């Protein structure tokens, strides 16, 4: 759960997967903390959406994809030395973005 909270402030560290993992672990070990997570104003709606429908809100998906593009782009441009490392990081970011884009969103705008 601590890694999920850190992910709020650190752009490269994902929040949602760690919170989903924490909710799954607490569902078996601590019903009180599991209930607290599900009723939390920030984490609760996303966890409920995933638990009930196996989807993420469209707004959260859009924000995640934007942050992935920004953080990977800045990292590749400014901090990663050498083209092999830049290529590897670019491929990793692309794979992550494709994986997140494929997760369904119930509230996504309909295509015409």
Helices and strands as residue ranges (DSSP letters): H 2-9, H 16-29, H 31-39, H 44-53, H 58-74, I 75-79, H 83-102
